[in-house]
Amino acid sequence: MKMKLKGALISTALALGVAGVSPAFAWEPTKPVEFIIPAGPGGGADQMARMIQGIITKHNLMKQSIIPINKSAGAGAEGFLAMKEAKGDPNKIIITLSNLFTTPLATGIPFNWKDITPVAMLALDQFVLWTNAEKPYKTAPEYIAAAKAAGPGKFKMGGTGSKQEDQIITVALEKATGAKFTYLPFKGGGAVAVQLVGNHIDSSVNNPIEAVAQWRAGKLRAQCVFDDTRMPYKQKMTDTLSWNDVPTCKEVGVDTDYVMLRGIFMAPGVTQDQVDFYIDLFKKVRATPEWKEFMEKGAFNQTFMTGKEFNNWLTLNEALHKQLMAEAGFLAKK
């Protein structure tokens, strides 16, 4: 199965704002901003949200404080419904991943991305096929061959949640290779990495940021990235390897690719002035050295979108996820 969620790589060069120089705004937050994370602690969305909080605080980019809150129940449904119900409240924002599409499709909850207000795509996140470094598989084809030889369901693939991105990729991997895994869901990417280091699962498809610490420590092996081009970052992350040294899965004969949204939304019923404040805020965040370091460490695709371009991307990718989930048999029964 071929999966593509692409955008052109966009760089930002923003001179104002990072050093505390701010234009006058028609609106700005009037109380501490609640930053909802529809995922568990330690995963990619959680790490990004808390990094953003640190940057905003360090560079004094906003007069009010920003408070990350995990609302992960129901594969993120708790967070999405909280935003939907906060109509007209500009002091709440949410960081989204592709469970923005998958959770309502899989569960049937009364939520669609159009129920809240798009602000900006911050980046697209990669997925890597990870195995335990103690195991003998040096390449993705070696691992796939071992999984096939062991028989259907003998090898365990760990991922975040059920019927979400990680399981969609696992199904696509099975269709592309003929291997068959037992998929085990966990609450977040941090927990998945711990399970793989402990040999409780055989592989994962974690985002780079969720497993980079274990990779650098020599505990995990990055087999391939689920994209059609290599990650561009050439700084060494381990003693011998950079993200750019990790082959694409297609390069090694596993023809599957998928990248994931990292975006910001507000509640329904907010004004354009309120949206514009946060667009400017996140442009300033993206111009900081801390953000650039975080992007390189986590091997992100640094696509940035707002306005009509972002809305068009969301419409296209909602349709794509509906197709992928229908093919995987993951759509909620009506």
N, C-alpha and C positions, 0 to 999 in steps of 0.2 A: 504494500500500500504506500502511495506517495503522499506525503503530507507537507504542506508549505504554509507558513505564516510569515511572510517576508515584508520587509520595508527597506528602503535605501538607508544606508548608514549616514546619519546626520551628526555633524559636530556642532558644538556650541562654543562661541567665543564671546563671552559676556564680561565687559569691563566693570559695569556698575553693579552695586548691590552686595558683593561679597565682603567688601571692607566696611559695610554698614552704611553705604550711601544709598538712600532709598528715595524714589520719586514719591510725590504726594499721591495718595490713592483716594478714590471716592468712597471706598469702604476698606476697613481692616477689622480683624477679629476683636471682639469686645470682651471676651473671656477666654480661659484656656481652651485650646482646640483638642477635641477628642479624636485620636488617630486610630481608627478601627482596623484590625488585622484579622481577616476571615480565615485564619490558619493558626496552627499551633506554634508554641515557642521553639526557637532553634532552626526553623525552616527558612527558605529563601525570602519569603515575604516578611517574616518577623525580623530577620537580620537587616533587610533593606529599610524597614520602617524605623528601626532603632538607630540605624546609621543616620538616617535623615533627621531624626530628633536631635542627635548629637551635633550634626552640622549646623542646624538652625540655632541651637543654643550657643555653640562656640562662636559663630560669626554674628550673633545677635541679628538674625534676619527677620525676626518678627517680635513685636512688643509682648505678645502673650506667649505663654508656654505651650508646648505640644505634648500630649500624653498618649503614648501607644497603649492600646487595650486589645488583648486577644479575644476574639469572639468566633471560635472555631467550630462550635457544635453544628452537627448536620452538614459536614463537609463545607463549612463556611456559611451555611444558610442563616445562622444566627446573626452574623455580621451584615449580610446583605439585607435581611429583613429589618434590622435596626436602622440602616440607612434609609430604606424605603419609608419607614415610619417617622423619620425625623424631618418631615416636609417643612421646607422653608428655613431650616436651621443651618446657618453658614459656618457654625463653629464645630462642625463635624466633617471629617474627611475619611475616606477608606482607601487602602491600598488593595489593588485587585490583581489576581492572577487569572489563569484561564478557567478556574472554577466559577468565574463570573458567568461562563456559558455552561460548563458541565454540570454544576450542582442543580440548577433548575431543570435541566434536561433529564438528569438521572433520577431526581426525587419528585418532580412535579410540584415543588413549592411555588406559591404565587409570586414569582419574581422574574423580571427580565431586566437586562442591563439598561433598557430605555426607561425603567422606573426610577433611575437615579441620574445624576448629571455628570457627563464626562468632563474631565478637566484636562488631563494630559497622559500620554504614553511616556513613561520615564525611560524604558529600555525593553528589549526582548531578552529573555533568558534562555540559555542553552540547556540541553540534557545530555548527560554522558553515561555510557554503559560502564559501570564500575564492578570490579571483582576484588576479592581479598588477595592481597599481594603474596600471601603464603601459598596460594594455589598455583598449580603449574601453568595455567593458561596465560600465554604471552600475548595473544592476539584475540580479537573478537571471534574470528572464525574457529579458533581452537576451543574457545568457551562454548560456542554454539554447537560444535561437533560433539563435545562432551555431554552437553545437555540432551542432545538427540540420542546419543548412545546410551545414556542412563535410562531413557524411556520417558513417556509422557508424565509430566507432573512431578518427577523426582527432584528436579532442581527448583529452588525457591527464589522467586523474584520479589524483593521488598519494594514498597512504594508508599507514597503519602495518599491515604484515603482510598476509597473504592469508586470506580467508574469516573475517575478524574484523569488528569494528564498522564500520570505514571502508568496507570492501568491501560489507558488508550495506547500508549507507546508499546507496552508489553504485548498487547493483542496484535498490533501492527508488526512487531518483531516476530511474533509467532507465525503470522501470515507470510512474512517475507522469507523466513528461513525454514519453516517446518518444525522447529523446536516447540515444545509445549511445557510451559512453566506453571507451578503453583504460585499464584499471586497472593502475597501477604500484605495487608494494609496496616500502616502505622499512622500516628497522629501528625507527624511532621518529618521533614527531611533530616533533622538532627538525630531523631530516633532511628531512622533508617540507616544512617551511616554507622551508628553504634552497633546495630544489629549485624551489619556486614563485617565490621571489624571483629566482632565476637564469633563469626562463622555460624550465626543462627540462620542466615540466609546465604544464598550463593551469589547473588548479584543485585544491583539496584540501577535505577536510571535517574539518580539524583542530579539536581542542578550543580554546576561547578562550586558555587559558594557553600553548598551544603556538605561537601565532602573534601574541600581543599585542605583543611587542617589535617585530616587523616591521610590524604595523598602526600602532603609534605612530610608527614611523619613516617612514611614508608609502609603504612598499613594497608592502603588500597592501591589498586592499579586502574588507571583510566584507559579503557580499551578503545573507545571511539566516541565521537560526538555526533549526535543526531542532527546534522546540518549538511548542506550541500557544499559548504566551503569551510576550511579550517578556521578555528578561532585565531584572530590576528595578533594576539599578545605573545611577544617573543622573550620577555623577561623570564629567567629560570624560576620556576615555582618549587621544584624539587632540586636535588643535587645535580640532576642531569637533564631534566625536562621542563619545557615551557608549555603553556596551553597550545601554542602553535604546533608543537611536536605531536599532539594527539591527532591521529588520522580521523577523517570523517568516516562514518559507518559505511557510506557508499563506496569510499576508496577501498575498503577491505571486504567488499562484497555483501554488505548488509544494507539493502537499499531502502532505508527508512529515515525520514527526517521530520523534525517538529521543533518549533521554538515557541516560547510562552510569554504572554503579556505580563508586564509589570507596569500598572497604570494607577492613576489617581482619579477618584470620583467624589462628588458631593451629593448631598441630599437633593430630592426633587424640589422644585419651586424656589430655587435660589436665583439671584439676579446675575446679570452678566458682569457687573462691577465686582461682585463677590468671586465669581469664577476667575476673572482677570487678576485679582489679587493673588490667588493661588498659582496661576500660570506663571506670574512673575516670580513668586517665591521659589518655585521649583526650577526655573531657569537659573536663579541665583545659586540654589543648591548644586545644580549640575556644573556650575563654573568653579566650584571649590576644588582644591587639591585633594581633599579627603574623598570627595565623590569620585574623582578620576582614579584614585588609588583603589577604591572599592570596585569600580568597574573592571579594572585590570585584574585584580585578585579573583573576582568572580567570573571573569571571561564573558562579560555581557556584550550583546549587540546593542550599541548605543543609539538606536533609533528613537527620535523624539517627535511626537505629534500632538497637535491640539486642534480644536475647531472641527471644520468640515472633514478634513483629512482623517482625523481620528475617528469621527463618526462613521465615515465610509469604511475604514478598516474594521471597526467593530461589527458593522452590518455583514461584511464579507465573512468574517471569522466566526460569527454566530452560525451562519449557514454551513460553513465548513465543519464546525464541531457537531452540528446536528447530523451531518452526513457520516462523519467518522463514528459517532456514537451509535447511529442506526446500524452501521456495518458491524460494529462490535456487539450489538444486542444490548446496549446499555440504556436505551431510552425508557423512561418511566411508563408503566402500563396505564392506559387511560380507561 
